[in-house]
Amino acid sequence: MTNNRVMKKRNRIRKRRRRIFKWVLLPFMVLILSGTAYGAFLYSKAESVMEDSYQPVERETTREVAVDPVEDSTSILFIGVDDSEVRDYNSSSRSDALMLATLNKEEKSIKLVSIPRDSYVFVPELGYKDKITHAHANGGVKSTIETVEGFLDIPVDYYVKMNFNAFIDVIDALGGIEVEVPYALNEKDSQDRHNAIRLQAGLQELNGEEALALARTRMKDNDIERGKRQQEIIKAIMKKAVNVQSLSKYDDVMEAVGDNMSTDISFKEMKSFVNYATAGTGLDIETITLAGYDDYVGPKYVYALDEEALDETKQKLQVHLQLIEETGSGTETNGYVKEDSEDDSVNY
């Protein structure tokens, strides 16, 4: 392969990575537009939206000292909730999508971990192992954060939670997205009406309800393939969002996000994350899928995580968050001591 072709390939990869990251931080994107009158309006709008969405969770932090995203490497847990008007927007809804982002302040790099909803892990709120999707159904955001911290052995510093309506409304506000549908499918819509969404295979324009059906379905494959489809939808959203013609739609996008999102990141803290999106040398994002295999606990299907691969992921994330040295064993760390105990608890 020639040098020119190698460079082109690298550029394509970098562009894809930037799209993923910017979508994850969609509520914060408008901050970089403050140099124009419309940008100033969006900046003010973003501040109002984020203030309305600010919902800190009462919990014991696993950090000895509170983090500052300007100074410290941090982590954010993104929670997509299986929720709608039909389901009364209650805290017992299951999490339908989980992604953990670790952000390294020195490298301005991100590691994005997709967590399959059927991952079989210990849920502290329940006191036993279960599918991770049930953590939110039993204790909401607090329970989900504690569960992720427990099985990944890292602190979760912030969360961002969005429901189905945000997903639908953002896509509709952008005028739809173009996505490859891998196979013909019949799915429920956001109101749980069976076979309300019917799609044929192929590249096509999808509205919010149709994109949600594609993101939710797993009738013909598994949770891993479902996660990959969700990543493709994320890319499609970002491709549409960064289009100059979409700038006039950002007001509607923020309305959609603000009405259906909660987070414990303050507007001031959010502004510090823009440094990652505007990194001069280009943003480095690594996507990680948790390795595992299909299994059953009695009659119940679960996704069993590969323990050896999970240990490698844990160490990679701890290094990225600068909790341990790259060559460290995990017992002597930067700023925390991991102590062995019967309940496998961790102090950061």
C-alpha positions as CSV (number, residue, x, y, z in Angstrom):
1,M,0.0,0.0,0.0
2,T,1.4,3.4,-1.0
3,N,2.1,6.1,1.6
4,N,-0.7,8.2,-0.1
5,R,-3.2,5.4,0.4
6,V,-2.1,4.8,4.0
7,M,-2.6,8.5,4.8
8,K,-6.0,8.6,3.2
9,K,-7.1,5.6,5.2
10,R,-5.8,7.2,8.4
11,N,-7.7,10.4,7.6
12,R,-10.9,8.5,7.1
13,I,-10.5,6.7,10.5
14,R,-9.8,10.0,12.2
15,K,-12.9,11.6,10.7
16,R,-15.1,8.6,11.8
17,R,-13.7,8.9,15.3
18,R,-14.4,12.6,15.5
19,R,-18.0,12.0,14.4
20,I,-18.5,9.5,17.2
21,F,-17.2,11.8,19.9
22,K,-19.1,14.9,18.8
23,W,-22.3,13.0,18.8
24,V,-21.7,11.7,22.3
25,L,-21.2,15.4,23.3
26,L,-24.0,16.6,21.1
27,P,-25.4,19.0,23.8
28,F,-22.0,20.7,24.1
29,M,-21.2,21.1,20.4
30,V,-22.7,24.5,20.0
31,L,-20.2,26.0,22.4
32,I,-17.6,26.3,19.6
33,L,-20.0,28.4,17.5
34,S,-20.0,31.4,19.9
35,G,-18.2,33.6,17.4
36,T,-21.4,34.5,15.5
37,A,-24.7,36.1,16.4
38,Y,-26.5,32.8,15.9
39,G,-23.7,31.0,17.7
40,A,-24.1,33.4,20.7
41,F,-27.8,32.6,20.7
42,L,-27.0,28.9,20.7
43,Y,-24.5,29.3,23.5
44,S,-27.1,31.0,25.6
45,K,-29.6,28.3,24.7
46,A,-27.2,25.5,25.6
47,E,-26.6,27.1,29.0
48,S,-30.3,27.2,29.6
49,V,-30.8,23.6,28.4
50,M,-28.0,22.2,30.5
51,E,-29.2,24.0,33.6
52,D,-32.6,22.5,33.2
53,S,-31.1,19.1,32.7
54,Y,-28.7,19.3,35.7
55,Q,-29.7,16.5,38.1
56,P,-26.9,15.4,40.4
57,V,-27.2,12.0,42.0
58,E,-26.8,11.5,45.8
59,R,-24.1,8.8,46.0
60,E,-20.7,8.1,47.7
61,T,-17.9,9.0,45.2
62,T,-15.2,6.4,44.8
63,R,-12.7,9.2,44.4
64,E,-10.7,10.5,47.4
65,V,-10.7,14.0,45.8
66,A,-13.4,15.4,43.5
67,V,-12.2,15.6,39.9
68,D,-11.8,18.7,37.9
69,P,-12.2,18.0,34.1
70,V,-9.9,20.8,33.3
71,E,-7.1,19.3,35.4
72,D,-7.9,15.6,35.6
73,S,-8.7,12.6,33.4
74,T,-12.3,11.7,33.9
75,S,-15.0,9.3,32.9
76,I,-18.6,9.7,31.7
77,L,-21.3,7.0,31.7
78,F,-23.9,7.5,28.9
79,I,-27.2,5.8,29.7
80,G,-29.9,5.3,27.0
81,V,-33.1,4.4,28.8
82,D,-35.9,2.1,27.5
83,D,-38.5,4.7,28.4
84,S,-41.4,6.5,26.9
85,E,-44.8,8.0,27.7
86,V,-46.3,4.5,27.5
87,R,-43.8,3.5,30.3
88,D,-44.6,6.5,32.4
89,Y,-41.0,7.8,32.5
90,N,-40.3,6.1,35.8
91,S,-37.0,5.2,37.3
92,S,-37.7,1.4,37.0
93,S,-37.1,1.5,33.2
94,R,-34.3,-0.7,32.0
95,S,-31.2,0.8,30.4
96,D,-31.3,0.0,26.7
97,A,-27.8,1.2,25.8
98,L,-24.7,1.8,28.0
99,M,-21.4,3.5,26.9
100,L,-18.6,4.5,29.2
101,A,-16.1,7.1,27.9
102,T,-12.8,7.7,29.6
103,L,-11.1,11.0,28.8
104,N,-7.3,11.4,29.2
105,K,-6.4,15.0,29.8
106,E,-2.7,14.6,28.7
107,E,-3.3,12.9,25.4
108,K,-6.7,14.5,24.7
109,S,-7.8,10.9,23.8
110,I,-10.9,8.9,24.5
111,K,-11.7,5.3,25.0
112,L,-15.4,4.5,24.4
113,V,-16.6,1.2,25.9
114,S,-19.9,-0.3,24.7
115,I,-21.5,-2.4,27.4
116,P,-24.0,-5.1,26.1
117,R,-27.3,-4.8,28.0
118,D,-27.4,-8.5,28.8
119,S,-23.9,-8.5,30.4
120,Y,-24.0,-10.7,33.5
121,V,-22.4,-8.8,36.3
122,F,-22.8,-8.2,40.1
123,V,-25.5,-5.6,40.8
124,P,-24.9,-4.1,44.3
125,E,-28.5,-2.9,44.6
126,L,-29.7,-6.4,44.2
127,G,-26.9,-8.2,46.0
128,Y,-26.4,-10.8,43.3
129,K,-25.4,-11.1,39.6
130,D,-27.9,-10.2,37.0
131,K,-28.2,-8.6,33.5
132,I,-26.7,-5.1,33.7
133,T,-29.9,-3.7,32.1
134,H,-31.7,-4.5,35.4
135,A,-29.4,-2.2,37.4
136,H,-31.3,0.8,36.2
137,A,-34.7,-0.9,36.8
138,N,-33.6,-1.4,40.4
139,G,-32.2,1.8,41.7
140,G,-32.0,4.0,38.6
141,V,-28.9,6.0,37.7
142,K,-27.2,5.5,41.1
143,S,-27.5,1.7,40.8
144,T,-26.2,1.7,37.2
145,I,-23.2,3.8,38.2
146,E,-22.4,1.6,41.1
147,T,-22.7,-1.6,39.0
148,V,-20.4,-0.2,36.2
149,E,-17.8,1.0,38.8
150,G,-17.9,-2.5,40.4
151,F,-17.3,-4.7,37.4
152,L,-14.9,-2.3,35.6
153,D,-12.9,-1.3,38.7
154,I,-12.8,2.4,37.8
155,P,-14.6,5.5,39.1
156,V,-17.6,6.9,37.1
157,D,-17.3,10.6,37.5
158,Y,-20.3,11.8,35.5
159,Y,-23.4,10.5,33.8
160,V,-25.6,11.6,30.9
161,K,-29.0,9.9,30.6
162,M,-31.3,10.2,27.6
163,N,-34.6,8.5,26.8
164,F,-36.2,7.3,23.5
165,N,-37.9,10.6,22.9
166,A,-34.5,12.4,22.7
167,F,-33.2,9.9,20.2
168,I,-36.3,10.3,18.0
169,D,-36.6,14.1,18.3
170,V,-32.9,14.7,17.5
171,I,-33.1,12.7,14.3
172,D,-36.4,14.3,13.3
173,A,-35.0,17.8,14.1
174,L,-32.1,17.0,11.7
175,G,-34.5,15.9,9.0
176,G,-33.7,12.2,9.2
177,I,-30.5,10.2,8.7
178,E,-29.1,7.9,6.0
179,V,-28.4,4.4,7.3
180,E,-27.7,0.9,5.9
181,V,-30.4,-1.4,7.1
182,P,-28.8,-4.9,7.2
183,Y,-32.0,-7.0,6.8
184,A,-35.8,-6.6,6.5
185,L,-37.4,-6.2,9.9
186,N,-40.7,-5.6,11.7
187,E,-40.4,-3.8,15.1
188,K,-42.3,-2.0,17.8
189,D,-42.4,1.7,17.8
190,S,-41.8,4.0,20.8
191,Q,-45.4,3.4,21.9
192,D,-44.8,-0.4,22.0
193,R,-47.2,-1.1,19.1
194,H,-46.1,-4.3,17.5
195,N,-44.9,-4.4,13.9
196,A,-45.6,-0.6,13.6
197,I,-42.2,-0.1,11.9
198,R,-41.4,-2.1,8.8
199,L,-38.1,-1.7,7.0
200,Q,-36.5,-3.3,4.0
201,A,-32.8,-4.0,3.7
202,G,-30.5,-1.4,2.1
203,L,-29.2,2.1,2.4
204,Q,-32.1,4.5,3.1
205,E,-33.3,7.6,4.8
206,L,-34.8,7.0,8.2
207,N,-36.9,9.2,10.5
208,G,-36.6,9.1,14.3
209,E,-39.0,6.2,14.9
210,E,-37.5,4.1,12.1
211,A,-33.9,4.7,13.4
212,L,-35.0,3.8,16.9
213,A,-36.5,0.5,15.6
214,L,-33.2,-0.3,13.9
215,A,-31.3,0.6,17.1
216,R,-33.5,-1.6,19.2
217,T,-33.9,-4.7,17.1
218,R,-31.9,-7.9,17.7
219,M,-34.4,-10.5,16.6
220,K,-32.1,-11.8,13.9
221,D,-28.7,-11.5,15.6
222,N,-27.4,-10.6,19.0
223,D,-26.5,-7.9,21.4
224,I,-23.0,-7.3,19.9
225,E,-24.4,-6.8,16.4
226,R,-27.0,-4.5,17.9
227,G,-24.3,-2.4,19.5
228,K,-22.6,-2.2,16.1
229,R,-25.8,-0.9,14.5
230,Q,-26.1,1.7,17.2
231,Q,-22.6,2.9,16.4
232,E,-23.5,3.2,12.8
233,I,-26.6,5.2,13.7
234,I,-24.4,7.5,15.9
235,K,-22.1,8.1,12.9
236,A,-25.1,8.9,10.7
237,I,-26.4,11.4,13.2
238,M,-23.1,13.1,13.4
239,K,-22.7,13.2,9.7
240,K,-25.9,15.0,9.4
241,A,-25.3,17.2,12.5
242,V,-21.9,18.6,11.3
243,N,-23.4,19.5,7.9
244,V,-23.4,23.3,7.5
245,Q,-27.0,23.0,6.3
246,S,-27.9,21.6,9.7
247,L,-26.7,24.6,11.7
248,S,-30.2,26.2,11.5
249,K,-31.6,23.1,13.1
250,Y,-29.5,23.2,16.2
251,D,-32.1,25.1,18.2
252,D,-34.6,22.3,17.6
253,V,-31.9,19.7,18.4
254,M,-31.2,21.2,21.7
255,E,-34.9,21.4,22.6
256,A,-35.1,17.7,21.9
257,V,-32.1,16.9,24.0
258,G,-33.0,19.3,26.8
259,D,-36.5,17.9,27.3
260,N,-35.3,14.3,27.5
261,M,-31.9,14.4,29.2
262,S,-30.5,14.5,32.7
263,T,-26.9,14.8,33.8
264,D,-24.7,15.7,36.7
265,I,-22.3,17.7,34.6
266,S,-22.6,21.4,35.2
267,F,-22.5,23.8,32.2
268,K,-19.1,25.1,33.4
269,E,-17.7,21.6,33.5
270,M,-19.2,20.8,30.1
271,K,-17.3,23.7,28.6
272,S,-14.0,22.1,29.6
273,F,-14.8,19.0,27.5
274,V,-14.8,21.1,24.4
275,N,-11.0,21.1,24.5
276,Y,-11.2,17.4,23.5
277,A,-13.4,18.1,20.5
278,T,-11.2,21.0,19.3
279,A,-7.8,19.2,20.0
280,G,-5.4,20.7,17.4
281,T,-3.6,17.5,16.7
282,G,-6.9,15.6,16.1
283,L,-8.9,13.6,18.5
284,D,-7.9,10.0,19.2
285,I,-10.8,7.7,20.0
286,E,-10.6,4.0,20.6
287,T,-13.9,2.0,20.7
288,I,-13.9,-1.1,22.8
289,T,-16.5,-3.9,22.8
290,L,-16.5,-6.2,25.9
291,A,-15.6,-9.7,24.8
292,G,-17.9,-12.5,25.9
293,Y,-20.2,-15.4,24.9
294,D,-23.8,-16.4,24.9
295,D,-24.8,-18.3,28.1
296,Y,-27.8,-19.2,30.2
297,V,-28.5,-19.0,33.9
298,G,-31.3,-21.5,34.3
299,P,-33.7,-20.6,31.5
300,K,-32.5,-17.0,31.3
301,Y,-30.2,-15.8,28.5
302,V,-27.2,-13.7,29.6
303,Y,-24.0,-12.4,28.0
304,A,-21.1,-13.8,30.0
305,L,-18.1,-11.6,30.0
306,D,-14.7,-13.2,29.2
307,E,-12.8,-12.7,32.5
308,E,-9.3,-12.5,30.9
309,A,-10.4,-10.0,28.3
310,L,-12.3,-8.0,31.0
311,D,-9.1,-7.8,33.2
312,E,-7.2,-6.4,30.2
313,T,-10.0,-3.8,29.6
314,K,-10.0,-2.8,33.3
315,Q,-6.2,-2.2,33.2
316,K,-6.4,-0.3,30.0
317,L,-9.1,2.0,31.4
318,Q,-7.2,2.5,34.7
319,V,-4.1,3.5,32.8
320,H,-6.1,5.8,30.6
321,L,-7.6,7.5,33.6
322,Q,-4.1,7.8,35.1
323,L,-5.1,5.7,38.1
324,I,-2.1,3.3,37.6
325,E,1.2,3.4,35.8
326,E,1.3,1.6,32.4
327,T,3.7,-0.9,33.8
328,G,2.1,-1.1,37.2
329,S,0.5,-4.2,38.7
330,G,-2.6,-2.4,40.0
331,T,-1.6,-2.6,43.7
332,E,0.5,0.5,43.8
333,T,-1.3,3.3,41.9
334,N,-1.3,7.0,41.2
335,G,-3.6,8.5,43.8
336,Y,-5.4,5.4,45.0
337,V,-4.7,2.0,46.5
338,K,-6.6,-1.1,45.4
339,E,-6.9,-3.4,48.4
340,D,-7.9,-7.0,48.1
341,S,-11.0,-7.9,50.1
342,E,-13.6,-10.5,50.3
343,D,-16.2,-8.3,48.6
344,D,-13.7,-7.3,46.0
345,S,-14.3,-3.6,46.8
346,V,-12.1,-0.9,45.4
347,N,-11.0,2.4,46.8
348,Y,-9.8,5.1,44.4
